[in-house]
Amino acid sequence: MERTSLHRYATRPGLFLTEDGGADAVVWSETADQLWLSVIEPLDSPSAFYNTATQLPNDSVIPFHEQIAMFPVCSRIVEGRYCRETLFKMEGPNYGMWYVHIPRAWDGMRYGYRASGTWDPRRGVQFNPYKILLDPYAKGIDGKMDIAPEAFSYQCTVQNGRVHGSAYGSMSMLDNLGHTPLSVVIDDRDVHKHEGDPQHPHIPWSKTVIYELHVKGFTKNAPWMEPELRGTYAGLAHPTTIAYLQNLGITSVELLPIFAKQTEIGIAERGLTNYWGYSTLGYFAPDPDYATEEARRKGPAAVRKEVIDMVRALHAGGIEVLLDVVFNHTCEGGIDGPTVCWRGLDAVSYYRRRTDNPGMLIDTTGCGNTFDFTNTRVINYAVDSLRYWSKRIGVDGFRFDLAPTLARLEGTFSKHHPFLYALRSDLMLGNLKMIMEPWDLGEGGWRTGQFGVPFAEWNDHFRDSTRRFWLTDVDSQHRGFNNEIGMQEMATRLCGSADLFATDPGRGAVASINFVSCHDGFTLTDLTRYDRKHNEANGENNQDGNNTNHSFNFGEEGPSDDPAVEARRERAAMNMIGTLLMSLGTPMLLAGDEFRNTQDGNNNAYCQDNDINWLHWEWLFSPEKTPEMRRLEHTTKLIALRKSLDLYHHEEFFTVLSMLGLLKPSSRVQWLLPNGTTPMERDWFDTSVRCFAMRLLANDEYDVVIVINGLDRHVDFMLPDDCEWRMLWSSAETNGRQPRHVSELPKEDADDGTDETAGSVLYPDKPNDSVWTLTIPDGDTPIHQALKAARHHRLAEVLRAQGDHAGDGDANGVHIDDIRTNDAGSDVAATPPPASDMAHGPVNGMRNGTAAAPPAAKSRTTGVKSTPATGSVTGTDDARHRQAPTMNASSDGAANDPWRIDGLSISLFRQIR
């Protein structure tokens, strides 16, 4: 066989199909003694290497690893697996790289590598030629790893899913072929260079609204698509799915990991799976678990095609696709974990190890191992993967899990790390969105705001402060304790967290990814239902997950039948969504928060591939407005308002520190107390001051004012009197209330000292309150069939409740066949006001007062009180309050007439003249 020692692929690993019908295989291992490329063929088909390979006898007394070392090319029949394995001895190492050219290769060919060398686990060396290994650059992966002794490099036994044995013991001589996944060739040669390259939407950061979702969880219960599409990439690409995302108003979906994954041993022992996917098996291959059954049957190329089609469908809908990627660790886990790829190829080079004990792995991830990003080859590996997903698959950006781990030099975080420079300087990656999760479990692992340009970062300070202001501080008020979050901290977060992100020249507020909830932790609804986590289903005795959630159950743990409790909870949820969408920075919503999704108090549902994580959509087909629909309408309206206001379409901060460390006042924001005056120095640091207004001053459109009342009683606000104001949105609308001019209140509503806050009504009905499903036309479509089934089910419940016979009879004068439905692309949310109604021409009139800016925020407070609430918290609301004006009937009064603002609410006003 003709082999070449040098060729054009010498600088990058991978398997590359060549024009002669063969392939060049290149793999990196600096410490192996010998590597082989292994090609697996079915036993009932002719071998492509019959005239090339030496056949090994099945009954030889010579050990397998010695036999394969004797021949440049050899093959053997593995009867137990009904396959033929052909092994090609590779040349190397040449600068750490091993090479071989094989005469035949084809699309769909299954292959792997075997490596031999020293077996010395206490020095970190674990070579075992009996283990076939995945290609780290494999674009397709076939199969899963069995939890069996064959999966481990060391001798062990497995009983009831538990592994017994020492990782520092003897080498296992059990062949893992048939017990481990294989690499699969996908022919993606760039025949027509740049032809068909993805067209990225390139949505500006200043207009980005991110929506974090799980591919399976979002679509698994979706009734608008065929059952075979649910829980799949194709389901996310469904026209109705995209229509829903468009109607909501988000611009970018951030997908939880879709790289091929492998459930860790400890999770599998409990009969669970790694549902979130933070356990990477392959960095180039998409996870087949989220592909349709048809695509999985056709193989990895069809799975990849389904992912590409999903990305292109979302792009066609104007929506970006961001991927959550996990380069900090792999699925191989700790030193006693299985061997599927990196450990078998070059464990010393891939993983960080203790210098005083190389047999011990450094773990800054909590997952058993840590990739060594001080090694240039590891950096190249990550960059190659990211480029592949952006160019070949077409994604628009990445969110890096536990990002400080990727930027540690000699164990210490550095914003000047070579990997960060590699991302910045790459011609393709440097133009995509890159988001850092700025914390890991290592020493000095909390690095929020420290990654610099051009990276955005998740802002945990925004998350915690927003939760504490609207939840735990409300609990503190009722208990007579002092508040922890006041005007100064909230003003800093509303203005984009300059104290954290104004780190480099040109770095603006959009670098702050503002969020209240994400996949890791309570959902928004659960933040208002649970004081404590309820993770019993995870099988870890409720010891997993975060104990500090800054949540508040409003007097009752879990779902409540008390309308007053539910009303206050919903008001709190909308306060947090309102704060999120009215703040400078880049907002991120968790999928399902817009319609009250719950995980039943599980704040660490990483292993729950079931209804705990799958979103529920039955509320879509209710014949009456549900609380879920109401929440969705409010969220949709807020997103539309944000996108319509140019005040948010910029990247700079309103308030920054000068180079001398002095506060630089802003001409674009004013701060007001309820009496209309500007705050004094003492007000900023008085956490009892929880009522204030933030005026954003526009250049070419009308100003807006955000009014926050953090007290549990109404407060009269004097808005700036240089113009009149119109209320655009208020969280008080969740209880049928609105800010109103004091002069317009009925006499009986005069300030008598009573509490007139949230009340006991949650989303009261309004006249002509339509339901979107009433307009779906008849037709034999999946959504129509789902709606019809839901209607019959709902009608049966109504009839049973009335004591009638269930069936197609008349219920409340409505026959089920008279209820009509909308097509699959219907808007599930209320139509937002047009942009033209929200921004009109230049500002007229003079502005009074001097702009006042808050001092830079102090460091985040620690040691938050976590005593659970025990008393019931209720509000009052009489009949006249339930007849409050509808949300589109805001009154415009005299400029000097104060506005009555409900307690515990956030409101948005726009200048009208």
HELIX and SHEET records of a PDB file:
HELIX    1   1 PHE A   64  ILE A   68  1                                   5    
HELIX    2   2 GLU A   79  ARG A   81  5                                   3    
HELIX    3   3 PRO A  121  ARG A  123  5                                   3    
HELIX    4   4 PRO A  149  ALA A  151  5                                   3    
HELIX    5   5 TRP A  205  LYS A  207  5                                   3    
HELIX    6   6 VAL A  215  THR A  219  1                                   5    
HELIX    7   7 PRO A  227  LEU A  229  5                                   3    
HELIX    8   8 TYR A  233  LEU A  236  1                                   4    
HELIX    9   9 PRO A  239  LEU A  248  1                                  10    
HELIX   10  10 ILE A  265  GLU A  269  1                                   5    
HELIX   11  11 PRO A  288  TYR A  290  5                                   3    
HELIX   12  12 GLU A  293  LYS A  298  1                                   6    
HELIX   13  13 PRO A  300  ALA A  316  1                                  17    
HELIX   14  14 TRP A  342  TYR A  350  1                                   9    
HELIX   15  15 THR A  376  TYR A  388  1                                  13    
HELIX   16  16 TRP A  389  ILE A  393  3                                   5    
HELIX   17  17 ALA A  403  ALA A  407  5                                   5    
HELIX   18  18 PRO A  418  SER A  425  1                                   8    
HELIX   19  19 LEU A  429  ASN A  431  5                                   3    
HELIX   20  20 ASP A  460  ARG A  467  1                                   8    
HELIX   21  21 ARG A  468  THR A  472  3                                   5    
HELIX   22  22 ASP A  473  ARG A  479  1                                   7    
HELIX   23  23 MET A  487  LEU A  494  1                                   8    
HELIX   24  24 ALA A  498  PHE A  501  1                                   4    
HELIX   25  25 ALA A  509  ALA A  511  5                                   3    
HELIX   26  26 LEU A  524  LEU A  527  1                                   4    
HELIX   27  27 GLU A  536  ASN A  538  5                                   3    
HELIX   28  28 PRO A  563  LEU A  581  1                                  19    
HELIX   29  29 ASP A  593  PHE A  595  5                                   3    
HELIX   30  30 GLU A  618  PHE A  621  5                                   4    
HELIX   31  31 PRO A  627  SER A  644  1                                  18    
HELIX   32  32 ASP A  646  TYR A  648  5                                   3    
HELIX   33  33 GLU A  681  TRP A  684  1                                   4    
HELIX   34  34 SER A  731  ASN A  735  5                                   5    
HELIX   35  35 VAL A  742  GLU A  744  5                                   3    
HELIX   36  36 LYS A  747  ASP A  749  5                                   3    
HELIX   37  37 TRP A  772  THR A  775  5                                   4    
HELIX   38  38 PRO A  782  GLN A  802  1                                  21    
HELIX   39  39 ILE A  816  ASP A  818  5                                   3    
HELIX   40  40 ALA A  835  ASP A  837  5                                   3    
HELIX   41  41 ALA A  879  ARG A  882  1                                   4    
SHEET    1   A 4 GLY A  14  LEU A  17  0                                        
SHEET    2   A 4 ALA A  23  TRP A  28 -1                                        
SHEET    3   A 4 MET A  97  ILE A 102 -1                                        
SHEET    4   A 4 GLU A  91  ASN A  94 -1                                        
SHEET    1   B 7 THR A  54  GLN A  55  0                                        
SHEET    2   B 7 VAL A  73  VAL A  78  1                                        
SHEET    3   B 7 CYS A  83  LYS A  89 -1                                        
SHEET    4   B 7 GLN A  34  PRO A  42 -1                                        
SHEET    5   B 7 ARG A 110  SER A 116 -1                                        
SHEET    6   B 7 LEU A 182  VAL A 184 -1                                        
SHEET    7   B 7 GLY A 140  ASP A 142 -1                                        
SHEET    1   C 2 TRP A 119  ASP A 120  0                                        
SHEET    2   C 2 VAL A 125  GLN A 126 -1                                        
SHEET    1   D 2 THR A 157  GLN A 159  0                                        
SHEET    2   D 2 ARG A 162  HIS A 164 -1                                        
SHEET    1   E 9 ILE A 210  LEU A 213  0                                        
SHEET    2   E 9 SER A 252  LEU A 255  1                                        
SHEET    3   E 9 GLU A 320  VAL A 325  1                                        
SHEET    4   E 9 GLY A 397  PHE A 400  1                                        
SHEET    5   E 9 LYS A 433  MET A 436  1                                        
SHEET    6   E 9 ALA A 456  ASN A 459  1                                        
SHEET    7   E 9 SER A 512  ASN A 514  1                                        
SHEET    8   E 9 THR A 586  LEU A 590  1                                        
SHEET    9   E 9 ILE A 210  LEU A 213  1                                        
SHEET    1   F 2 PHE A 259  LYS A 261  0                                        
SHEET    2   F 2 THR A 280  PRO A 286 -1                                        
SHEET    1   G 2 ARG A 408  LEU A 409  0                                        
SHEET    2   G 2 THR A 412  PHE A 413 -1                                        
SHEET    1   H 2 VAL A 656  LEU A 657  0                                        
SHEET    2   H 2 LEU A 663  LYS A 664 -1                                        
SHEET    1   I 5 VAL A 669  LEU A 672  0                                        
SHEET    2   I 5 CYS A 691  LEU A 696 -1                                        
SHEET    3   I 5 VAL A 704  ASN A 709 -1                                        
SHEET    4   I 5 SER A 905  GLN A 911 -1                                        
SHEET    5   I 5 TRP A 725  SER A 730 -1                                        
SHEET    1   J 3 VAL A 715  PHE A 717  0                                        
SHEET    2   J 3 TRP A 899  ILE A 901 -1                                        
SHEET    3   J 3 ARG A 740  HIS A 741 -1                                        
SHEET    1   K 2 ASP A 810  ALA A 811  0                                        
SHEET    2   K 2 VAL A 814  HIS A 815 -1                                        
END                                                                             
